[in-house]
């Protein structure tokens, strides 16, 4: 809990000398609000005190030396910053740039689009979720733009009365926009769907099925006996081994070294090349030699299994530690797109998964069989 603090302070006989709400906002021409490419941009914020207190729109226009020609920006990328409201007294929610045809400054102050109550069609949201919107559009008598205030992406799919609208267009520098022709229809049913979510649902379903299968195998060891091929039912068992369906107890030695005969040279070459290619495609080119060398060493030396046994968890722990430290000591997670900062450690996660898969493949290469057996060799 926060400590006790002063909520209100008053002195008898004194009062706040506030300007009337109809008075003009006294900002003048100030360079403390806007910074463009590390250079101050003098601007004038116009509006009334009442507008500012109510959070209504205020107009920001260049002033001083840049008032005549506006703000000039050449080709390329530019960085625009606004001052924090706690320091400047005003919070800038949005700055809209406008220019005339050809790129020259546009000094008009009128609205770009008529936002009166009678202008444009009306939209009713019938249903929505994080991945879909169900809309009803009425009163459209001409072609109009439907804008979805989500980051522009090809993953958003729009239909009107069941007919696809095609790819969205970039609107307002970030949003999705579709041009819709009502074609004489007064009522339109529009559906917006985030299509990549289908892949997520399929992946979640497969993961749930895999977890259920693992629970069945873990809780019913005898279930494995029913799945033994007929040709294997009469295979001789080793001394003291009653049946292949009897699970073997876990031994640390089996996790630290491989058992069986060394793999043949062609197997070593094939698995090494395959491991490097798969790792390079999924985790990045620089991981290809890492997993390739690990595959070669583990295929040549029986005790090299320690590399994959401990290396895979170490990669996963390193990635998790980086994310935890990054979020703890930096405030980047509060900013838009903060998850993109973790792309640099994504290869470690891939290495962890690929290392576990490689361990299974290498073990099968040493045993020279692709099924489990109660008579697996000790050496």
N, C-alpha and C positions, 0 to 999 in steps of 0.2 A: 504493500500500500504506500501511496505517496505520503510525505510528511505534511503536517498541518501548514496551511498557507493562508495569506490574507486574500479574502474574496472581494472585499469592498473597503474603501477608505474614504472618509468624508470629513470635511472641516466646516463647522457651522458658519454661515454667512458668506460662503464662497460658492460659485456656480460656474459651470463650463460655458465659456463664451464661444458657442458653436455658430458657424455661418448658417444662414437659412438654407433650406434644402433646395430652393430655386436658384441659389447663387451658382456661378460658374466654378468648376473645379479649379482651384488655384495651383496648377502644376507649372504653368509657364513653359518655356522651351528648356527641356532638361536632357542631359546626356547620361543620366544615371539609370535609365530604364532598359535600354536596348544595346546589345553588343553584337556587332557583325564582323566575323573574322578578326577578333581581338581589337576591333576599333569601335569607339563609341559612336552611336548614331543619335544625334539630337532629335527628339520627338516631342510633340505637343499632344497631351491627352485632353480631349475636349469632352464636355458633358457637364451635368449638374452634380451638386453634392448629393442630391436625392438619388440620382442614378447610381452613383458610386456606393452609397449605403445600401441600396436595394439590390445590388449585384447586377444591374442592367448593363446593356452594352455601352461601351465608351469608344470614342473614335481616336485612333492613334495615327498621326500624320507627321511626316518629316518636317523639320523646321530648321532655322539657321541657314548655313551655307548650302545644305542639301534640299532646301525647300523648293527651289526652282526646278531642279532636274530629278527630284526624287532620289531614291537609293540605287546606285548603279552597281550591278554585279555582272562580272564577265562569265564566260563558260566555265564549267567545272563544278566542283562541290564547294558549298559554303556552310559555315557554322553560325547559326543564329542563337543567341542566348538572351534571356530576359532576367532582370533582377528578381531576387526572392522578395516576396511581399513583406516579409518580416523586416527587411532592410530598407526597401523603397517606399513602402506604404501602399502599393498597389500590386495585386496579383494579376498577371497576364495569363488568361486561359487560352487565348488563341490570337495569333496575328495572321491576317489575311493579306497576301500580296495581290496587287492588281496592276496590270499594264495594258496599254493600248495595243492595237494591232501593229506588229513590227517590233515590239519590245520597248517602245518609248514609254515615258511615264504617263500615267493616267491620273489626272488631278480631280476627277469627278468623285463625288461623295455619295451618290445615290446607290441604292441597293442593286446588286447585279441581277437578282431574281426577285420578282414581286412576291412578297410573303403575306399579302393580305389574305383575309379569311376566305375570300371568294376565288382566289387564284389557285389553279392546280387541283389535282384529284385528292380525295381523302382516303386515308389508309386506316383500316381497323385490324388490330392484331388479334386473331382468333386463338392462337396458341403459339407457344415458343418454348424452346429449351436451349441448352448450350450449343446444340448442333443443328437446329432447325427453326424455321419460322413459318407460320401459316397465316397468310394475309388475305384480306379482302379489300380491293381497290374499287372505289365508286367515283362517279363524276368525271371520268376522263373522257374528254371530247377531242383530244389531239395527242400526238406522240409525246411521251414524257420520260424522264429519267427516274428510275427507282434506285436509290442509293442505300447500301447496307454499310453501316458504320463499323465494319470489321476490316482488319488489314487485308488488302487486296491479295487474292490467291486464286489459283485455278481450281482449288478444291471446292469452292462454293459453286453450287449448281442451282440454277433458277428455272422454274417452269411457270407458264401462264396457262391455266386451264388444261394442264397436262402436257403442254407443248414446250420443249426446251428452248431457252433463250440464247444458248451458246455461251461463250466465254465472257466474263465480265470485263469492263473497261476501268482503268485507273481514274478515280474521281477524288478531288480534293487532296491529291498527293498521297493518299494512303488507302482510300475506301474502294469498295466494289460498286460498280454502276452498270445497270442494264437499261438500254433504250427500248421502251415498250410502246407498241402501236396498238391502241385499243380496237381498231378496225370496226368502229361502230358499236362495240359492246359497252354497256354502261356499268356492268359489274364484272370484275376480273378476280379470279382466284389464283393467288400467287403462292408458290412454295419455294422456300430457300433451304437448301440442305448442304451440310458440310460432309461431302462424300467420303473423305479419308476415314471418317469415324467407322465406316463399315469394316475396314481392315482391322481397326482396334477391337471391335466387337468379336470378329472372327478369332483374333489372337487371344482375347480373353476367354472365349469359349474353348479353344484348344488347350489353353493353360489349365482351365478348370477340369477338362477331361483327363489331362495328363496327371494332375494332382489326385483325381479320384482313382485312376489306375494305380498310381504309386501307393495309395492307401490300401487298395485291395491286395496288392502284392505284399505289402508290409504286414498286414493283419492276417492274411491267409497264406502262409508259406506253402501249404499243400496244393494250392491252386496251380503251382508251377508244374506239378507232376502230370496234370491233365494235358499240358501243352507239349510234352516231350514227344517227338516224332516216333512212329512205330518202329522204325529202324534202330532207334537208340534205346528202346525199352530193355533189350536183352544185352546191351553192351556191358562187358565185365566191369565191375567196380573195383576200386582199390581196397587194400586191406583196411578193415574197420569202417568202410563206407557202405552203409546199407543200401542206399539208393541215390541216384543223381538228383532226386527231388529234395533231398535233405540239405538245407542251407548250411553253408560253412560259417563258423564263427569268424568275426573280424580279427585280423592279425595285422599289427603294425608293420611287420616285415613285408607283407604283401603290398603295402602302400609305399614302401621305400625302395623296393627293387622288383624287377620283372622276373618271372619264372618261365622256363621253357628253353628252347633252342634259339640261338641268335638268328634273326631274320636273314633271308638271302639278300645278296647285293642288289638285285633288281627291285626287291621290295623296299629296301632302304632308299634307293634313288627315287622310286615312284612316290613314296609317302613324303619324303623331304620336299620334292618339287611341288606336290599337291598342297602341302601345308603352307609353303611359302606363297603360292598363288592365291589360295583362299584367304589367307591373312592379309595379303596386299590389297585384295579387292574389297574386303569388308572393313578392315581396321586401318588401312593407309599403307602407302608404299614402304615407309620406314619400318613397319612391323614385320614385313615379309622375311628379311634375313633373321630376325629374332626367333620367330616360330620355326623357320626352316632349320636353323642351327640346333634349336632345341629338339626337333624331330630327329635329326641326324644323330645327335649325341645319345638320345634315349634309345634309338634303334641299335646303336653299337655297344653301349655299355649298360649292363643290367641295373647297376646301382644309380644310374643317372635319373631314375624315376623321381628322385627327390626334387629335381628341377621343376617338374610339372605338379607334383604333389603340393609343394610349398609355393611355387611361383604363381600359380593361378590365384589362390587366395590373397597373396601379397599384392598382385595387380589390382584386385578389387578393393582391398583395404586402402591402397594408395590413392585410388580414384575417390573413394568416399572421404578420406582424410582431407584431400585437396578441396572438395566441395564444402565440407564442414568448416575448414579454416577460412575459405574465401567468404562464406556467408557470415562467419563470426567477426572477422576483422575488417570487412568492407561492407558498405551500405549499397552495393550494386544491386542487391536483390530487390531494392525498392524501386528500381528504374525499369522502364520498358525494355523488354528483350534481355533480361538479366540471365536467362538460362543459356543464351548463346555463349556466355563466357566459359561454360564448362565443356565446350566442344573439344578443347585441347586435351582433355583427359578421357574423352570417349574411347580412344584406342586402347587405353588400359582396361576398360570394361570388356571390350572385344577380346583382348588377349586372355583375360580370365576365362571367358566362355570357350574360346577356341583351344586354350590349354587343357581344359577338362575334356573336351571332345578328342583332342589329340592323344591324351593319356589312354582313353579307351581303345583307340585305333592301334596305338603302339603295343598295348597289352595283348590285343588279339594277334598282332604280327609275331610277338614272341611265342605265344601259345600255338600259333598256326591253326587256329580255329576261330569261328565267329560265334560260338555258343559257349555258355558256361558249363562246366563239368566238375563233378566231385572228385575226379581223378586228375586234376591239373597238377603238373609236375612241381616239385619243390625246388628244383634247380633249373 
